[in-house]
Amino acid sequence: MKCTLALVSLMSASVLVAHPRTAGSPLDFARGVPVDRWAAAVGGRDRLASVTALYREATIEIAGFDGTLKAWHTAEGKYRKEERVATYSSIETFDGTTAAVQQGDAPPQIMTGADLERARSSAFANSNAIFFVFFPDRRRGTLAIEGDDTVVLKPEGGIDWRVTLDPRTSLPATMVHKEHDRTVTVEFAGYETVDGITFEKEIHRSNGNPRFDAVIRFTKTEINPPIDPSLFSIARPSQP
């Protein structure tokens, strides 16, 4: 399953940790300088607090092939991701407890071990980090600040996402995590603003093997779309 999930991951924390420079109250930490700058750059906490779910579509370029991506994410950490590249296709879901993946016409497989840990953190990858980083009262996991520009989030039972902010814009420049024996790096190449919130427009992903370098360009973003809870199971096809 490790090999079969390698491509899937490329097409793709309520414990408070004291700020290393200002070891103050939990409130002081939650409003630490990098987190404040990031929140303001994305659209501000007031605007972000109203977001309960996101739906996004994108194109993918990988290994000389073109494909598409659809993803649904909720503020509580549920998600569904559908990918198609050439003859390859996959559906990945996480309902907050169980993660599953289905490739092509094969039966779904329940994720365990390192794959489940990665899925628990994938719920907060890329723009979906807004659901974890900015609202400590909702958070299940840990958050740490390193220096002036690095935020490390680790959802409960998941893995670390290490986010480095661009010191000029305070938006994420890179997001890095370990996946089995590889380091996966996401570079944020461009941004766009949708309904007052800033989202990544283009990202570049690599796991150290140039064959799997991917470029993802987002083409559609919906904020607070209608969500059918059964989306987060592979038992039925996605909504149109």
Secondary structure, DSSP 8 states (H G I E B T S, - for coil): -TTHHHHHHHT---EE---SS----HHHHHT-HHHHHHHHHHT-HHHHTT--EEEEEEEEEETTEEEEEEEEEETTS-EEEEEEETTEEEEEEE-SS-EEEEETTS--EE--HHHHHHHHHHTTSGGGGHHHHS-GGG--EEEEEETTTEEEEEETTS--EEEEE-TTT-SEEEEEEEETTEEEEEEEEEEEEETTEEEEEEEEEE-S-GGG-EEEEEEEEEES----GGGGSTTS----
